[in-house]
Amino acid sequence: MPKASVKRLIEKKKDKLINFVLDIEKYPEFIPFCLGSKVYERKEKENFILIVADLTIGKGPFNDTYKSDVKYNKKDDTIFVTNIDGPLKYLKNNWKFVEINEKTEVHFEVDFEIKNSFLNSIMTRSFEYGLNKIADAFQKRAESI
């Protein structure tokens, strides 16, 4: 059950970064191992933006697609992601954005488990490396927008 968190200070305004994270269709352009994405539904309801989307993750012949429920809370500038379907037993992923002057501190936490115990064991061993690689890709892209 890999679980970890990263924190980055990015030289962009909070609103721009939140919109960037919610632009799920562009993930394959810059996230390592992200082969595809599809947004099925995006709606606003009171203080929330609600998204249902697929991400296809993999490398070489090994890839799989999982469906997620994404909730952006406009009041507290958080994004909470859980899995709906796919190879994950569960996924909990939280984003928190705190603007400090002209920069934004981004907190990202992820906790998940893959249904296949063999793949889960492999992923657990390489998880920190993969998470930092993905966080680096997000930061690099965010600073270029």
DSSP file (Angstrom, degrees, kcal/mol; ACC not computed):
  #  RESIDUE AA STRUCTURE BP1 BP2  ACC     N-H-->O    O-->H-N    N-H-->O    O-->H-N    TCO  KAPPA ALPHA  PHI   PSI    X-CA   Y-CA   Z-CA
    1    1 A M              0   0    0      0, 0.0   112,-0.2     0, 0.0     2,-0.1   0.000 360.0 360.0 360.0  83.5    0.0    0.0    0.0
    2    2 A P        +     0   0    0      0, 0.0   110,-2.1     0, 0.0     2,-0.3  -0.347 360.0 171.3 -62.1 135.9    2.2    2.9   -1.2
    3    3 A K  E     +A  111   0A   0    108,-0.2     2,-0.3   121,-0.1   108,-0.2  -0.976   9.9 138.3-146.7 131.6    1.6    6.1    0.6
    4    4 A A  E     -A  110   0A   0    106,-2.3   106,-2.7    -2,-0.3     2,-0.3  -0.977  29.1-146.2-162.3 169.8    3.6    9.3    0.3
    5    5 A S  E     -A  109   0A   0     -2,-0.3     2,-0.3   104,-0.2   104,-0.2  -0.991   6.1-166.4-145.1 153.6    3.5   13.1    0.0
    6    6 A V  E     -A  108   0A   0    102,-2.6   102,-2.8    -2,-0.3     2,-0.4  -0.966   5.4-157.7-135.3 154.1    5.5   15.8   -1.7
    7    7 A K  E     +A  107   0A   0     -2,-0.3     2,-0.4   100,-0.2   100,-0.2  -1.000  13.9 179.0-133.6 132.5    5.5   19.6   -1.2
    8    8 A R  E     -A  106   0A   0     98,-2.3    98,-3.4    -2,-0.4     2,-0.6  -0.984  24.4-141.9-134.6 144.5    6.7   22.0   -3.9
    9    9 A L  E     -A  105   0A   0     -2,-0.4     2,-0.4    96,-0.2    96,-0.2  -0.939  27.6-170.9-104.3 117.5    6.9   25.8   -4.0
   10   10 A I  E     -A  104   0A   0     94,-2.9    94,-2.8    -2,-0.6     2,-2.3  -0.913  28.5-127.1-117.5 136.0    6.0   26.9   -7.6
   11   11 A E  S    S+     0   0    0     -2,-0.4     2,-0.3    92,-0.2    92,-0.2  -0.362  77.7  92.0 -81.8  61.6    6.4   30.4   -8.9
   12   12 A K  S    S-     0   0    0     -2,-2.3    -2,-0.2    92,-0.1     2,-0.1  -0.972  82.4 -92.8-145.9 157.2    2.8   30.7  -10.2
   13   13 A K     >  -     0   0    0     -2,-0.3     4,-1.7     1,-0.1     3,-0.3  -0.416  37.4-116.7 -71.2 149.8   -0.5   32.0   -8.7
   14   14 A K  H  > S+     0   0    0      1,-0.2     4,-2.5    89,-0.2     5,-0.2   0.886 110.7  53.3 -54.6 -48.5   -2.7   29.5   -7.0
   15   15 A D  H  > S+     0   0    0      1,-0.2     4,-2.3     2,-0.2    -1,-0.2   0.879 107.6  51.7 -60.1 -38.7   -5.7   29.8   -9.4
   16   16 A K  H  > S+     0   0    0     -3,-0.3     4,-1.8     1,-0.2    -1,-0.2   0.899 111.4  47.2 -65.0 -40.1   -3.5   29.1  -12.4
   17   17 A L  H  X S+     0   0    0     -4,-1.7     4,-2.4     2,-0.2    -2,-0.2   0.883 109.7  52.6 -70.1 -38.3   -2.1   26.0  -10.8
   18   18 A I  H  X S+     0   0    0     -4,-2.5     4,-2.2     2,-0.2    -2,-0.2   0.942 111.1  46.9 -62.1 -47.0   -5.5   24.7   -9.8
   19   19 A N  H  X S+     0   0    0     -4,-2.3     4,-0.6     1,-0.2    -1,-0.2   0.876 110.6  54.2 -61.1 -37.1   -6.7   25.0  -13.4
   20   20 A F  H >< S+     0   0    0     -4,-1.8     3,-0.8     1,-0.2    -2,-0.2   0.925 109.5  46.0 -62.4 -46.6   -3.6   23.3  -14.6
   21   21 A V  H 3< S+     0   0    0     -4,-2.4    -2,-0.2     1,-0.2    -1,-0.2   0.864 111.1  53.2 -66.4 -35.7   -4.1   20.3  -12.3
   22   22 A L  H 3< S+     0   0    0     -4,-2.2     2,-1.8     1,-0.2    -1,-0.2   0.575  84.4  89.5 -76.7  -8.2   -7.8   20.1  -13.3
   23   23 A D    X<  +     0   0    0     -3,-0.8     3,-1.7    -4,-0.6     4,-0.3  -0.472  52.8 163.1 -86.3  65.8   -6.9   20.1  -17.0
   24   24 A I  G >   +     0   0    0     -2,-1.8     3,-1.7     1,-0.3    -1,-0.2   0.764  60.1  69.9 -60.8 -31.9   -6.6   16.3  -17.0
   25   25 A E  G 3  S+     0   0    0      1,-0.3    -1,-0.3    -3,-0.2    12,-0.2   0.742  96.6  54.5 -61.9 -21.9   -6.8   15.8  -20.8
   26   26 A K  G X  S+     0   0    0     -3,-1.7     3,-1.7     1,-0.2     4,-0.5   0.529  78.2  97.2 -90.5  -5.0   -3.3   17.3  -21.1
   27   27 A Y  G X> S+     0   0    0     -3,-1.7     4,-2.8     1,-0.3     3,-1.8   0.866  75.6  60.0 -52.8 -42.4   -1.6   14.9  -18.6
   28   28 A P  G 34 S+     0   0    0      0, 0.0    -1,-0.3     0, 0.0    -2,-0.1   0.744  94.8  67.3 -61.7 -18.9   -0.3   12.6  -21.4
   29   29 A E  G <4 S+     0   0    0     -3,-1.7    -2,-0.2     1,-0.1    -3,-0.1   0.747 124.6   1.7 -70.6 -22.8    1.7   15.5  -22.8
   30   30 A F  T <4 S+     0   0    0     -3,-1.8    -1,-0.1    -4,-0.5    -3,-0.1   0.553  99.9  98.8-144.4 -11.9    4.0   15.7  -19.8
   31   31 A I  S >< S-     0   0    0     -4,-2.8     3,-1.8    -5,-0.2   103,-0.1  -0.738  72.7-118.4 -89.6 125.7    3.4   13.1  -17.1
   32   32 A P  T 3  S+     0   0    0      0, 0.0     3,-0.1     0, 0.0    -2,-0.1  -0.331  96.0   9.9 -58.3 139.1    5.8   10.1  -17.2
   33   33 A F  T 3  S+     0   0    0      1,-0.2    25,-2.6    24,-0.1     2,-0.8   0.427  92.3 126.1  71.4   1.3    3.9    6.8  -17.8
   34   34 A C  E <   +B   57   0A   0     -3,-1.8    23,-0.2    23,-0.2    -1,-0.2  -0.818  29.3 172.1 -91.9 111.3    0.6    8.5  -18.6
   35   35 A L  E     -     0   0A   0     21,-2.9     2,-0.3    -2,-0.8    22,-0.2   0.683  58.9  -9.0 -94.3 -21.2   -0.4    7.2  -22.0
   36   36 A G  E     -B   56   0A   0     20,-1.3    20,-2.9     2,-0.0     2,-0.3  -0.986  51.7-161.9-169.9 161.5   -3.9    8.6  -22.2
   37   37 A S  E     -B   55   0A   0     -2,-0.3     2,-0.3    18,-0.2    18,-0.2  -0.991   3.3-174.0-151.0 152.7   -6.7   10.5  -20.5
   38   38 A K  E     -B   54   0A   0     16,-1.9    16,-3.0    -2,-0.3     2,-0.6  -0.953  14.5-148.9-151.0 128.7  -10.4   11.1  -21.0
   39   39 A V  E     +B   53   0A   0     -2,-0.3    14,-0.3    14,-0.2     3,-0.1  -0.881  15.3 177.4 -98.2 122.9  -12.9   13.3  -19.2
   40   40 A Y  E     +     0   0A   0     12,-2.8     2,-0.3    -2,-0.6    13,-0.2   0.795  68.1  10.8 -90.9 -34.9  -16.4   11.9  -19.1
   41   41 A E  E     +B   52   0A   0     11,-1.6    11,-2.2     2,-0.0     2,-0.3  -0.998  53.7 175.5-150.9 139.5  -18.1   14.5  -17.0
   42   42 A R  E     +B   51   0A   0     -2,-0.3     2,-0.3     9,-0.2     9,-0.2  -0.924  20.4 154.2-146.2 118.9  -17.2   18.0  -15.7
   43   43 A K  E     -B   50   0A   0      7,-2.4     7,-3.4    -2,-0.3     2,-0.4  -0.980  36.1-128.4-145.3 156.9  -19.8   20.0  -13.8
   44   44 A E  E     +B   49   0A   0     -2,-0.3     2,-0.4     5,-0.2     5,-0.2  -0.895  23.9 176.9-106.1 135.7  -20.0   22.8  -11.2
   45   45 A K  E >   -B   48   0A   0      3,-2.4     3,-1.8    -2,-0.4     2,-0.2  -0.914  59.4 -58.6-142.3 110.3  -22.2   22.3   -8.2
   46   46 A E  T 3  S-     0   0    0     -2,-0.4    -1,-0.0     1,-0.3     0, 0.0  -0.361 124.5  -8.5  53.1-117.1  -22.2   25.0   -5.5
   47   47 A N  T 3  S+     0   0    0     -2,-0.2    27,-3.0    -3,-0.1    28,-0.5   0.112 123.3  83.5 -95.9  22.2  -18.6   25.4   -4.3
   48   48 A F  E <   -BC  45  73A   0     -3,-1.8    -3,-2.4    25,-0.2     2,-0.5  -0.921  59.2-152.4-128.1 149.4  -17.3   22.3   -6.2
   49   49 A I  E     -BC  44  72A   0     23,-1.8    23,-2.8    -2,-0.3     2,-0.5  -0.995  26.0-160.3-110.7 126.0  -16.1   21.3   -9.6
   50   50 A L  E     +BC  43  71A   0     -7,-3.4    -7,-2.4    -2,-0.5     2,-0.4  -0.927  11.9 178.8-114.7 127.9  -16.8   17.6  -10.1
   51   51 A I  E     -BC  42  70A   0     19,-2.8    19,-3.3    -2,-0.5     2,-0.5  -0.979  18.2-163.6-130.9 138.4  -15.0   15.6  -12.7
   52   52 A V  E     +BC  41  69A   0    -11,-2.2   -12,-2.8    -2,-0.4   -11,-1.6  -0.994  32.0 158.5-117.3 124.8  -15.1   11.9  -13.7
   53   53 A A  E     -BC  39  68A   0     15,-2.0    15,-3.4    -2,-0.5     2,-0.4  -0.971  35.1-133.2-147.4 156.8  -12.1   10.9  -15.8
   54   54 A D  E     -BC  38  67A   0    -16,-3.0   -16,-1.9    -2,-0.3     2,-0.4  -0.859  14.8-167.6-105.9 145.5   -9.9    8.0  -17.0
   55   55 A L  E     -BC  37  66A   0     11,-2.1    11,-2.4    -2,-0.4     2,-0.6  -0.999  10.0-151.9-126.9 135.5   -6.2    7.8  -17.0
   56   56 A T  E     -BC  36  65A   0    -20,-2.9   -21,-2.9    -2,-0.4   -20,-1.3  -0.944  21.0-177.2-106.0 120.6   -4.2    5.2  -18.8
   57   57 A I  E     +BC  34  64A   0      7,-2.7     7,-2.5    -2,-0.6     2,-0.3  -0.901  21.6  98.5-118.7 142.1   -0.9    4.5  -17.1
   58   58 A G  E     - C   0  63A   0    -25,-2.6     2,-0.3    -2,-0.4     5,-0.3  -0.976  49.2-119.9 168.0-177.7    1.8    2.1  -18.2
   59   59 A K  E >  S- C   0  62A   0      3,-2.8     3,-1.8    -2,-0.3    -2,-0.0  -0.947  72.9 -29.7-153.4 130.4    5.1    1.4  -19.8
   60   60 A G  T 3  S-     0   0    0     -2,-0.3     0, 0.0     1,-0.3     0, 0.0  -0.364 129.1 -14.1  61.1-135.7    5.7   -0.9  -22.7
   61   61 A P  T 3  S+     0   0    0      0, 0.0     2,-0.8     0, 0.0    -1,-0.3   0.595 121.8  86.6 -76.3  -8.2    3.2   -3.8  -22.9
   62   62 A F  E <   +C   59   0A   0     -3,-1.8    -3,-2.8     2,-0.0     2,-0.3  -0.814  54.9 131.3 -98.3 108.0    2.1   -3.1  -19.3
   63   63 A N  E     +C   58   0A   0     -2,-0.8     2,-0.3    -5,-0.3    -5,-0.3  -0.993  24.5 179.6-151.5 155.2   -0.7   -0.5  -19.1
   64   64 A D  E     -C   57   0A   0     -7,-2.5    -7,-2.7    -2,-0.3     2,-0.4  -0.986  20.4-130.8-153.6 157.1   -4.1   -0.2  -17.5
   65   65 A T  E     -C   56   0A   0     -2,-0.3     2,-0.4    -9,-0.2    -9,-0.2  -0.925  19.8-173.5-115.2 134.6   -6.9    2.4  -17.3
   66   66 A Y  E     -C   55   0A   0    -11,-2.4   -11,-2.1    -2,-0.4     2,-0.4  -0.976  17.5-135.9-127.8 145.8   -8.5    3.5  -14.1
   67   67 A K  E     -CD  54  85A   0     18,-2.3    17,-3.4    -2,-0.4    18,-1.2  -0.798  24.7-165.8 -99.6 137.4  -11.5    5.8  -13.6
   68   68 A S  E     -CD  53  83A   0    -15,-3.4   -15,-2.0    -2,-0.4     2,-0.6  -0.900  22.3-139.3-127.4 153.2  -11.4    8.5  -11.0
   69   69 A D  E     -CD  52  82A   0     13,-3.2    13,-2.0    -2,-0.3     2,-0.5  -0.960  26.4-166.3-106.5 119.0  -13.8   10.8   -9.2
   70   70 A V  E     -CD  51  81A   0    -19,-3.3   -19,-2.8    -2,-0.6     2,-0.5  -0.934   6.8-174.7-115.2 126.3  -12.2   14.3   -8.9
   71   71 A K  E     -CD  50  80A   0      9,-2.4     9,-2.5    -2,-0.5     2,-0.6  -0.965   6.7-165.3-125.5 116.6  -13.6   17.0   -6.5
   72   72 A Y  E     -CD  49  79A   0    -23,-2.8   -23,-1.8    -2,-0.5     2,-0.8  -0.896   9.6-153.8 -99.8 122.1  -12.2   20.5   -6.4
   73   73 A N  E  >> -CD  48  78A   0      5,-3.0     5,-1.3    -2,-0.6     4,-0.9  -0.856   4.4-165.8 -96.9 109.9  -13.4   22.4   -3.3
   74   74 A K  T  45S+     0   0    0    -27,-3.0    -1,-0.2    -2,-0.8   -26,-0.1   0.780  82.6  60.4 -67.5 -27.5  -13.3   26.1   -4.2
   75   75 A K  T  45S+     0   0    0    -28,-0.5    -1,-0.2     1,-0.2   -27,-0.1   0.897 120.5  20.9 -69.9 -40.9  -13.6   27.2   -0.6
   76   76 A D  T  45S-     0   0    0     -3,-0.2    21,-0.3     2,-0.1    -1,-0.2   0.288 101.2-120.3-115.6  12.3  -10.5   25.6    0.7
   77   77 A D  T  <5 +     0   0    0     -4,-0.9    20,-1.9     1,-0.2     2,-0.3   0.903  65.0 137.3  52.9  49.4   -8.5   25.2   -2.5
   78   78 A T  E   < -DE  73  96A   0     -5,-1.3    -5,-3.0    18,-0.2     2,-0.4  -0.923  42.4-155.7-124.0 152.0   -8.2   21.4   -2.3
   79   79 A I  E     -DE  72  95A   0     16,-1.9    16,-2.6    -2,-0.3     2,-0.5  -0.998  10.8-167.9-124.4 128.6   -8.6   18.6   -4.9
   80   80 A F  E     -DE  71  94A   0     -9,-2.5    -9,-2.4    -2,-0.4     2,-0.4  -0.976   4.1-169.6-120.9 127.8   -9.6   15.2   -3.7
   81   81 A V  E     +DE  70  93A   0     12,-2.9    12,-2.0    -2,-0.5     2,-0.3  -0.958   8.6 172.0-122.1 132.6   -9.4   12.2   -6.0
   82   82 A T  E     -DE  69  92A   0    -13,-2.0   -13,-3.2    -2,-0.4     2,-0.2  -0.952  33.6-108.4-131.6 155.8  -10.7    8.6   -5.5
   83   83 A N  E     -D   68   0A   0      8,-0.8   -15,-0.3    -2,-0.3     8,-0.2  -0.564  25.2-179.5 -84.4 149.4  -10.9    5.7   -7.8
   84   84 A I  E     -     0   0A   0    -17,-3.4     2,-0.3     1,-0.4   -16,-0.2   0.709  68.0 -10.3-108.3 -41.6  -14.2    4.5   -9.3
   85   85 A D  E    S+D   67   0A   0    -18,-1.2   -18,-2.3     5,-0.0    -1,-0.4  -0.972  87.6  64.7-156.3 161.8  -13.0    1.5  -11.4
   86   86 A G  S    S-     0   0    0     -2,-0.3   -20,-0.2   -20,-0.2    29,-0.0  -0.811  94.5 -28.7 120.5-158.1   -9.9   -0.1  -12.8
   87   87 A P  S    S+     0   0    0      0, 0.0    28,-3.3     0, 0.0    29,-0.4   0.491 102.8  97.7 -79.0  -3.0   -6.9   -2.0  -11.4
   88   88 A L  E     - F   0 114A   0     26,-0.3    26,-0.3     1,-0.2     3,-0.2  -0.710  57.8-158.6 -92.6 135.1   -6.8   -0.1   -8.1
   89   89 A K  E    S-     0   0A   0     24,-3.1     2,-0.3    -2,-0.4    25,-0.2   0.897  84.8 -18.2 -69.3 -41.9   -8.3   -1.5   -5.0
   90   90 A Y  E     - F   0 113A   0     23,-1.4    23,-2.1    -3,-0.1    -1,-0.4  -0.978  58.9-163.5-158.8 158.4   -8.4    2.0   -3.7
   91   91 A L  E     + F   0 112A   0     -2,-0.3    -8,-0.8    21,-0.2     2,-0.4  -0.977   7.0 177.1-144.6 130.1   -6.9    5.5   -4.5
   92   92 A K  E     +EF  82 111A   0     19,-2.9    19,-2.5    -2,-0.3     2,-0.4  -0.984  11.5 169.3-132.7 123.1   -6.9    8.5   -2.3
   93   93 A N  E     -EF  81 110A   0    -12,-2.0   -12,-2.9    -2,-0.4     2,-0.4  -0.992  10.0-169.5-140.9 125.9   -5.1   11.5   -3.6
   94   94 A N  E     -EF  80 109A   0     15,-2.5    15,-2.5    -2,-0.4     2,-0.4  -0.948   6.1-169.2-123.4 137.4   -5.2   15.1   -2.1
   95   95 A W  E     -EF  79 108A   0    -16,-2.6   -16,-1.9    -2,-0.4     2,-0.4  -0.970   5.0-175.2-118.9 138.6   -3.9   18.4   -3.4
   96   96 A K  E     -EF  78 107A   0     11,-2.1    11,-2.8    -2,-0.4     2,-0.5  -0.998   7.4-160.0-134.8 133.2   -3.8   21.5   -1.3
   97   97 A F  E     + F   0 106A   0    -20,-1.9     2,-0.5    -2,-0.4     9,-0.2  -0.956   9.6 179.6-119.1 124.4   -2.8   24.9   -2.7
   98   98 A V  E     - F   0 105A   0      7,-2.4     7,-3.4    -2,-0.5     2,-0.4  -0.971  19.9-142.7-127.3 115.9   -1.5   27.8   -0.5
   99   99 A E  E     - F   0 104A   0     -2,-0.5     2,-0.5     5,-0.2     5,-0.3  -0.629  17.6-177.7 -82.0 131.3   -0.5   31.1   -2.1
  100  100 A I  E >   - F   0 103A   0      3,-3.1     3,-2.2    -2,-0.4     2,-0.2  -0.937  63.1 -53.9-130.6 105.6    2.5   32.8   -0.6
  101  101 A N  T 3  S-     0   0    0     -2,-0.5     0, 0.0     1,-0.3     0, 0.0  -0.455 121.5 -21.2  56.7-125.7    3.2   36.2   -2.3
  102  102 A E  T 3  S+     0   0    0     -2,-0.2    -1,-0.3    -3,-0.1     2,-0.3   0.254 129.5  75.8 -96.2  12.9    3.5   35.4   -6.0
  103  103 A K  E <   - F   0 100A   0     -3,-2.2    -3,-3.1   -92,-0.2     2,-0.4  -0.748  68.6-139.2-118.8 166.5    4.2   31.7   -5.4
  104  104 A T  E     -AF  10  99A   0    -94,-2.8   -94,-2.9    -5,-0.3     2,-0.6  -0.993   6.4-143.9-131.3 129.6    2.1   28.7   -4.5
  105  105 A E  E     -AF   9  98A   0     -7,-3.4    -7,-2.4    -2,-0.4     2,-0.5  -0.816  21.7-160.1 -87.8 122.2    3.0   26.0   -2.1
  106  106 A V  E     -AF   8  97A   0    -98,-3.4   -98,-2.3    -2,-0.6     2,-0.5  -0.920   6.1-166.1-110.3 123.0    1.5   22.8   -3.4
  107  107 A H  E     -AF   7  96A   0    -11,-2.8   -11,-2.1    -2,-0.5     2,-0.4  -0.924   8.5-176.5-106.6 129.8    0.9   19.8   -1.1
  108  108 A F  E     +AF   6  95A   0   -102,-2.8  -102,-2.6    -2,-0.5     2,-0.4  -0.989   4.4 179.1-131.7 125.1    0.3   16.5   -2.8
  109  109 A E  E     -AF   5  94A   0    -15,-2.5   -15,-2.5    -2,-0.4     2,-0.4  -0.968   3.3-175.8-123.2 140.7   -0.5   13.2   -0.9
  110  110 A V  E     +AF   4  93A   0   -106,-2.7  -106,-2.3    -2,-0.4     2,-0.3  -1.000   9.4 173.1-138.5 140.7   -1.3    9.9   -2.5
  111  111 A D  E     +AF   3  92A   0    -19,-2.5   -19,-2.9    -2,-0.4     2,-0.3  -0.969  20.8 146.2-143.4 124.6   -2.3    6.5   -1.0
  112  112 A F  E     - F   0  91A   0   -110,-2.1     2,-0.3    -2,-0.3   -21,-0.2  -0.978  30.7-152.6-154.6 165.7   -3.3    3.6   -3.2
  113  113 A E  E     - F   0  90A   0    -23,-2.1   -24,-3.1    -2,-0.3   -23,-1.4  -0.981  19.0-135.1-144.1 134.7   -3.3   -0.2   -3.6
  114  114 A I  E     - F   0  88A   0     -2,-0.3   -26,-0.3   -26,-0.3     6,-0.2  -0.693  16.1-132.6 -87.9 139.9   -3.3   -2.2   -6.8
  115  115 A K  S    S+     0   0    0    -28,-3.3     2,-0.7    -2,-0.3   -27,-0.1   0.880  93.2  75.9 -59.2 -40.5   -5.7   -5.2   -6.9
  116  116 A N  S  > S-     0   0    0    -29,-0.4     4,-2.5     1,-0.2     5,-0.2  -0.647  73.5-155.8 -76.9 113.8   -3.0   -7.4   -8.3
  117  117 A S  H  > S+     0   0    0     -2,-0.7     4,-2.0     1,-0.2    -1,-0.2   0.837  90.7  53.4 -64.2 -33.9   -0.7   -8.2   -5.3
  118  118 A F  H  > S+     0   0    0      2,-0.2     4,-1.9     1,-0.2    -1,-0.2   0.952 112.8  42.8 -64.4 -49.2    2.3   -9.0   -7.5
  119  119 A L  H  > S+     0   0    0      1,-0.2     4,-2.8     2,-0.2    -2,-0.2   0.870 111.8  55.5 -64.4 -35.8    2.1   -5.6   -9.3
  120  120 A N  H  X S+     0   0    0     -4,-2.5     4,-2.2     1,-0.2    -1,-0.2   0.902 106.6  50.7 -63.0 -40.2    1.4   -3.9   -6.0
  121  121 A S  H  X S+     0   0    0     -4,-2.0     4,-1.3     2,-0.2    -2,-0.2   0.910 112.5  45.9 -63.2 -43.8    4.6   -5.3   -4.5
  122  122 A I  H  X S+     0   0    0     -4,-1.9     4,-1.3     1,-0.2     3,-0.3   0.928 113.2  49.7 -64.2 -45.4    6.6   -4.1   -7.5
  123  123 A M  H  X S+     0   0    0     -4,-2.8     4,-0.7     1,-0.2    -2,-0.2   0.864 104.5  58.6 -64.0 -36.8    5.0   -0.7   -7.4
  124  124 A T  H >< S+     0   0    0     -4,-2.2     3,-0.5     1,-0.2     4,-0.4   0.887 105.2  50.7 -59.8 -39.7    5.6   -0.3   -3.6
  125  125 A R  H 3< S+     0   0    0     -4,-1.3    -1,-0.2    -3,-0.3    -2,-0.2   0.836 120.6  32.2 -69.7 -33.2    9.4   -0.7   -4.2
  126  126 A S  H 3X S+     0   0    0     -4,-1.3     4,-2.3    -3,-0.2    -1,-0.2   0.281  89.9 104.0-107.0  10.7    9.6    2.0   -7.0
  127  127 A F  H <X S+     0   0    0     -4,-0.7     4,-3.0    -3,-0.5     5,-0.2   0.921  76.9  49.5 -64.4 -49.6    6.9    4.3   -5.7
  128  128 A E  H  > S+     0   0    0     -4,-0.4     4,-2.3     1,-0.2     5,-0.2   0.912 113.1  48.6 -57.5 -44.2    9.0    7.1   -4.2
  129  129 A Y  H  > S+     0   0    0      1,-0.2     4,-2.1    -4,-0.2    -1,-0.2   0.944 114.1  45.6 -60.4 -48.9   11.1    7.3   -7.4
  130  130 A G  H  X S+     0   0    0     -4,-2.3     4,-2.4     1,-0.2    -2,-0.2   0.895 111.5  51.9 -63.2 -42.0    8.0    7.4   -9.6
  131  131 A L  H  X S+     0   0    0     -4,-3.0     4,-2.8     1,-0.2    -1,-0.2   0.920 111.2  46.9 -62.7 -44.3    6.2   10.0   -7.4
  132  132 A N  H  X S+     0   0    0     -4,-2.3     4,-2.5    -5,-0.2    -1,-0.2   0.870 110.9  52.6 -66.1 -35.6    9.2   12.3   -7.5
  133  133 A K  H  X S+     0   0    0     -4,-2.1     4,-1.9    -5,-0.2    -2,-0.2   0.914 112.5  44.7 -65.0 -42.1    9.5   11.9  -11.2
  134  134 A I  H  X S+     0   0    0     -4,-2.4     4,-2.6     2,-0.2    -2,-0.2   0.913 112.9  50.8 -67.5 -43.3    5.8   12.8  -11.6
  135  135 A A  H  X S+     0   0    0     -4,-2.8     4,-2.6     1,-0.2    -2,-0.2   0.899 109.9  50.9 -61.6 -40.6    6.1   15.7   -9.2
  136  136 A D  H  X S+     0   0    0     -4,-2.5     4,-2.7     2,-0.2    -1,-0.2   0.908 110.2  49.5 -61.0 -42.4    9.1   17.0  -11.1
  137  137 A A  H  X S+     0   0    0     -4,-1.9     4,-2.3     2,-0.2     5,-0.2   0.909 111.5  48.6 -65.3 -42.7    7.1   16.8  -14.4
  138  138 A F  H  X S+     0   0    0     -4,-2.6     4,-2.9     2,-0.2    -2,-0.2   0.938 114.0  46.3 -60.7 -47.0    4.2   18.7  -12.9
  139  139 A Q  H  X S+     0   0    0     -4,-2.6     4,-2.4     2,-0.2    -2,-0.2   0.926 112.4  49.3 -64.4 -44.9    6.4   21.4  -11.5
  140  140 A K  H  X S+     0   0    0     -4,-2.7     4,-0.7     1,-0.2    -1,-0.2   0.932 116.0  42.9 -59.8 -46.7    8.4   21.8  -14.7
  141  141 A R  H >X S+     0   0    0     -4,-2.3     3,-0.8    -5,-0.2     4,-0.7   0.913 112.7  53.0 -66.3 -42.8    5.3   22.1  -16.8
  142  142 A A  H >< S+     0   0    0     -4,-2.9     3,-0.9     1,-0.3    -2,-0.2   0.893 107.7  51.0 -60.6 -40.9    3.5   24.4  -14.4
  143  143 A E  H 3< S+     0   0    0     -4,-2.4    -1,-0.3     1,-0.2    -2,-0.2   0.686 108.2  54.0 -72.2 -16.0    6.4   26.8  -14.3
  144  144 A S  H <<        0   0    0     -3,-0.8    -1,-0.2    -4,-0.7    -2,-0.2   0.581 360.0 360.0 -93.6  -9.8    6.4   26.9  -18.1
  145  145 A I    <<        0   0    0     -3,-0.9    -1,-0.2    -4,-0.7    -2,-0.1   0.477 360.0 360.0 -85.5 360.0    2.7   27.8  -18.5
